[in-house]
């Protein structure tokens, strides 16, 4: 969230209020990875639901670091 804090605040979001809904920052340790995967599965389903037939979506995902270890999320 640190990378996006300035943009979110400029858009009027309260970071403390939205933190628990932000994909990739919920949970601790290994549980965070499971929550991330569940959140992304839900996000993909919603993207699929709202796209027009033959529509396209671009999703930019980078690898993560959890507890000092690199987690491949791409």
N, C-alpha and C positions, 0 to 999 in steps of 0.2 A: 504494500500500500504506500510505502514511502515514496516510490517513484511517481505515483499518480496523485499524491496528496495535494499538491498545488493546483492541479487541474480540477480535482473534485471539489476543493474548497472554492475555487473561482466559479464553479457551477452552482454553488450554494449548498453542497452536501455537508452534513455534520459527520466527520470521520468516525467518531465514537459510535454514532447511531447506526452507520451502515457496515461497520467492521464485521459483524457476525454474519452478514449476508454476502460478503466479498469472497469470491472463489479463490481458494489457495491459501487463505490465512486462518481458516477455522481449524480448531483442534490443535493438539500437541503431538510431536513425534510421529510415529508410524500411523496414528489415527488421522493425522492431517492428510496423508497420502490417500487413504480410503475415502475421506470426505471430499477431497479434490476429485477423485475418480467418479464418485456419485454425483457431484455437482456438474461435472463436465458431461456425464451421460444425460442428465436432465437438460443441460444447455443444448446439446446436440439434438435431442428430441424436440425441443421448442423451436430451434432453427429449422429443422425439417418440417415442422408443422406449419410455420408461417411463410416459408419460401414458396413462391409461385412454381408451377410445374416447369421443369428445366431451369429453375433459378439457380443462382450460384451464391456461395458464401465463402468468405476468406476468414480463416481463424489462425491467428499468430500465437504460437505456443513455444515457450523456451523451457529448457530443463530447469529443475529447482534444486535447492540445497536444503536439506532437513537434518537438523542435528549435526551439521558439519559434513554430511555426506551427500554427494551428488545423487539425485534421483532423476532418472530419465523419464520425462513426461512427454517427450515429443514422439 
